[in-house]
Amino acid sequence: MLYSSQYSSRRQEQKDKMNDVKLAVLGGEGTGKSESIYSKHLYLEGKQLNLEIYDPCSQPQKAKISLTSELHWADGFVIVYDISDRSSFAFAKALIYRIREPQTSHCKRAVGSAVLLVGNKRDLCHVREVGWEEGQKLALDNQCQFCELSAADQSLEVQMMFTRIIKDILTNFKLKEKRRPSGSKSMAKLINNVFGKRRKSV
């Protein structure tokens, strides 16, 4: 009975952990992203989620783009660039390459993470330096979602953007859970491997 209680408690802890969503918003200065760290509780697809949004790049752009702690911390990434600033697009591209590069394969959490590329300041189309097609191609080439919007004027679009990336993260959670064998199945397989082959009918 004690074992059952401990198992239930452990399962509940895993379930609670599944409802924690950590999202890093990355981009260069002046791209229009928020510069804050905050938590929010929300309901999505019938479950309560604890969403934590973290912006580690409020400081000037860094050529090294180490992101070591962010790669291990975040479940997903929103990468923002300014469509009227080509240098910000180049920085966004470098960020995506850093997240997806094979050298970070030791951090499978990052390599397989959900990533959303956002072209911000769509209201500045008259001084656009980065075409929609360029953003779309970068996203397709690196298995990211993509959208363009004006964060300052389109609060509904921003909300939809975050909903999209959170749904991708939840899908990844489900896939990882399915791939992880349960303890009972693993033990049954072990016992079968040890004793099953030696068993003979008489």
C-alpha positions as CSV (number, residue, x, y, z in Angstrom):
1,M,0.0,0.0,0.0
2,L,2.9,2.3,0.8
3,Y,4.5,1.5,-2.6
4,S,1.2,2.3,-4.3
5,S,1.0,5.6,-2.5
6,Q,4.6,6.5,-3.4
7,Y,4.0,5.5,-7.0
8,S,0.9,7.7,-7.2
9,S,2.8,10.6,-5.6
10,R,5.6,10.2,-8.2
11,R,3.1,10.0,-11.0
12,Q,1.4,13.2,-9.8
13,E,4.8,15.0,-9.6
14,Q,5.5,14.0,-13.2
15,K,2.0,15.2,-14.2
16,D,2.5,18.5,-12.5
17,K,5.9,18.9,-14.2
18,M,4.2,18.2,-17.5
19,N,2.1,21.3,-16.9
20,D,5.1,23.6,-16.5
21,V,5.9,25.3,-19.8
22,K,9.1,27.4,-20.1
23,L,9.5,29.7,-23.0
24,A,12.5,31.8,-24.0
25,V,11.9,34.9,-26.1
26,L,15.1,35.7,-28.1
27,G,16.1,38.5,-30.4
28,G,18.3,41.6,-30.8
29,E,17.8,45.0,-29.4
30,G,15.0,47.0,-30.9
31,T,13.1,44.1,-32.4
32,G,10.0,44.9,-30.3
33,K,10.1,41.9,-28.0
34,S,9.3,42.3,-24.3
35,E,12.2,42.5,-21.9
36,S,11.0,40.7,-18.8
37,I,10.7,37.5,-16.8
38,Y,7.2,36.6,-15.7
39,S,5.0,33.7,-14.9
40,K,1.4,33.2,-16.0
41,H,-1.3,30.6,-15.3
42,L,-3.6,29.8,-18.2
43,Y,-5.9,27.1,-19.4
44,L,-5.3,25.4,-22.7
45,E,-6.9,22.3,-24.1
46,G,-8.6,21.5,-20.8
47,K,-5.6,21.7,-18.6
48,Q,-4.0,24.4,-16.4
49,L,-0.5,25.4,-17.4
50,N,2.2,27.3,-15.5
51,L,3.8,29.4,-18.2
52,E,7.1,31.0,-17.5
53,I,8.4,33.4,-20.1
54,Y,12.1,34.5,-20.0
55,D,13.9,37.1,-22.1
56,P,17.7,36.6,-21.6
57,C,18.7,38.9,-24.5
58,S,17.8,42.4,-23.2
59,Q,21.4,43.3,-23.3
60,P,23.2,44.3,-26.6
61,Q,23.6,41.6,-29.3
62,K,26.4,39.2,-28.6
63,A,28.4,37.6,-31.4
64,K,29.1,34.5,-29.4
65,I,25.4,33.6,-28.8
66,S,26.3,31.0,-26.2
67,L,22.8,30.5,-24.8
68,T,24.0,27.5,-22.9
69,S,21.7,27.9,-19.9
70,E,18.8,28.8,-22.1
71,L,19.2,25.7,-24.3
72,H,18.9,23.5,-21.2
73,W,16.2,25.6,-19.5
74,A,13.6,26.3,-22.2
75,D,11.0,24.0,-23.7
76,G,10.5,26.3,-26.6
77,F,11.8,29.4,-28.2
78,V,10.2,32.5,-29.8
79,I,12.8,34.2,-32.0
80,V,12.0,37.8,-33.0
81,Y,13.4,40.0,-35.7
82,D,12.5,43.4,-37.1
83,I,11.4,43.2,-40.7
84,S,12.8,46.7,-41.3
85,D,16.2,45.8,-40.0
86,R,18.2,43.2,-41.9
87,S,20.9,42.9,-39.1
88,S,18.2,41.7,-36.7
89,F,17.2,39.0,-39.2
90,A,20.8,37.9,-39.4
91,F,20.9,37.7,-35.6
92,A,17.7,35.7,-35.6
93,K,19.2,33.3,-38.1
94,A,22.3,32.8,-36.0
95,L,20.1,32.1,-33.0
96,I,18.2,29.4,-34.8
97,Y,21.4,27.8,-36.1
98,R,22.7,27.8,-32.5
99,I,19.6,26.0,-31.3
100,R,19.5,23.5,-34.1
101,E,23.2,22.9,-34.6
102,P,24.3,19.2,-34.2
103,Q,27.0,20.3,-31.6
104,T,24.2,20.8,-29.1
105,S,22.9,17.3,-29.6
106,H,24.0,16.5,-26.0
107,C,21.1,18.8,-25.1
108,K,18.3,17.0,-26.9
109,R,15.8,19.2,-25.0
110,A,17.0,22.2,-27.2
111,V,17.5,20.4,-30.5
112,G,14.0,19.0,-30.4
113,S,12.4,22.1,-29.0
114,A,9.5,24.0,-30.6
115,V,10.7,27.1,-32.3
116,L,8.6,30.0,-33.6
117,L,10.2,32.7,-35.8
118,V,8.5,36.0,-35.7
119,G,8.9,38.9,-38.1
120,N,7.8,41.9,-36.0
121,K,6.9,45.5,-37.0
122,R,4.8,44.6,-40.0
123,D,3.4,48.1,-39.8
124,L,6.7,49.2,-41.2
125,C,6.3,47.4,-44.5
126,H,7.1,50.6,-46.4
127,V,10.7,50.4,-45.1
128,R,10.9,46.6,-45.2
129,E,14.4,45.1,-45.5
130,V,13.5,41.5,-45.0
131,G,10.9,39.8,-47.3
132,W,8.2,37.5,-46.0
133,E,9.6,34.8,-48.3
134,E,13.0,35.0,-46.5
135,G,11.4,34.5,-43.1
136,Q,9.3,31.6,-44.3
137,K,12.3,29.9,-46.0
138,L,14.4,30.2,-42.9
139,A,11.6,28.7,-40.8
140,L,11.0,25.8,-43.2
141,D,14.7,25.0,-43.5
142,N,15.0,24.7,-39.7
143,Q,11.6,23.1,-38.8
144,C,10.2,26.2,-37.2
145,Q,6.8,27.9,-37.3
146,F,6.7,31.4,-38.8
147,C,4.5,34.5,-38.7
148,E,4.7,38.2,-39.3
149,L,2.9,40.7,-37.1
150,S,3.0,44.1,-35.4
151,A,3.2,43.4,-31.7
152,A,2.4,47.0,-30.8
153,D,-0.9,47.0,-32.6
154,Q,-2.1,43.3,-32.8
155,S,-2.5,42.0,-29.3
156,L,-4.8,39.2,-30.5
157,E,-2.2,38.1,-33.0
158,V,0.4,38.0,-30.3
159,Q,-1.9,35.9,-28.1
160,M,-2.4,33.5,-31.0
161,M,1.3,33.4,-31.6
162,F,2.0,32.3,-28.0
163,T,-0.9,29.7,-28.2
164,R,0.7,28.2,-31.3
165,I,4.1,27.7,-29.7
166,I,2.6,26.4,-26.4
167,K,0.6,23.8,-28.4
168,D,3.8,22.7,-30.1
169,I,5.5,22.3,-26.7
170,L,2.6,20.3,-25.3
171,T,2.8,18.0,-28.4
172,N,6.5,17.5,-27.8
173,F,5.7,16.6,-24.1
174,K,3.3,13.9,-25.3
175,L,5.7,12.5,-27.8
176,K,8.5,12.3,-25.2
177,E,6.1,10.6,-22.7
178,K,5.1,8.0,-25.3
179,R,8.7,7.2,-26.1
180,R,9.6,6.7,-22.4
181,P,8.9,3.0,-21.4
182,S,7.1,2.5,-18.1
183,G,8.9,1.0,-15.2
184,S,6.6,-2.1,-15.1
185,K,7.2,-2.8,-18.8
186,S,10.9,-2.4,-18.5
187,M,11.0,-4.7,-15.5
188,A,8.9,-7.3,-17.3
189,K,11.2,-7.2,-20.2
190,L,14.2,-7.6,-18.0
191,I,12.7,-10.6,-16.2
192,N,11.8,-12.2,-19.5
193,N,15.3,-11.7,-20.8
194,V,16.8,-13.3,-17.7
195,F,14.4,-16.3,-17.2
196,G,12.3,-16.6,-20.3
197,K,15.0,-18.1,-22.6
198,R,15.9,-20.8,-20.1
199,R,12.4,-22.0,-19.6
200,K,11.6,-25.4,-21.2
201,S,8.5,-27.4,-21.3
202,V,8.8,-31.0,-19.8
